Amino acid sequence: MIEVDARGLSCPVPVVRTKEALDKSPGQPVTVLVDTAVARENVSRLAKSRGYSTREEKTPDGFRVLLN
C-alpha cells in the first residue's frame, strides 16, 4: 500500500501529491494523511473523480483517507 503524508501542507499540495501517487501506481490502494478538513475533502473529491472509493478516519493529528 502506498502512503502519502501530506500533513502540514496547504492545498493544493495534498491533492497534487495524491495525484502523483495515483498516476505512479494506478489501481493500487493509497492512504493519504492530512491534517485539515479542506485537504480531506479535496483528496476525497480527486479520488472519487478517478473512480476510487474512499473511507475517511479521524486520527489524533488529522485524518486518514483510504483510497481503493
N, C-alpha and C positions, 0 to 999 in steps of 0.2 A: 504494500500500500504506500502511496506517495503522500507525504505530509508537507504542507505549505504553512510556515509560521509567519503570519502577517500581522502579528500583534505589534502595536506601537506605530503602525504605518497608516497614513491617511489615504483615503480614497483619492484617486483610483488605483493606487499601488496594490492593495489586496486583490482587486479584480484582475489587474494585469498579471500578477504572479500566478493567480489561479488559472488564467487563460493559458499562460506559458506551460504550466503543468499538464493541463488538459491536451494541449497541442502536442506536447512531447510524448505522452503516453495515452493515446486515445483508448477509451473503453476501460481504463484502469480505475479502480476506486481511488478517490483522493480525499484526504482530510485537510481542512483549512482551519487554522486557528486565527481568530480575530478578537479584538477587544472592544469593538463598538457595534451597536445595533445597526447602524448605517452600513458598515462593512459587511455584516452578516447578511443583510437584505440584498445588497448588491451582488455578493458572491452567489447567493442562492438564485437570484434572477439570472445571472450568467449561466449557471449550471442547468437550470430548467430550460433556458433557450437553446441549450445544446443537447437536450434530451436526457439529462441526468435526473435521477430522483435525489431529493435532499432530505437529510434528517439533521435537525439542529439540537445541540445540547448546551445547556448553560454550564460554564465552568467557573471556578473561583476567580479567574482573571479575564473572563470574557465569554467567548462562545467557541464551540467546535462544530463545524459544518461538515457533515459527511456526504460525499457525492458518490453515487453508484449509478 
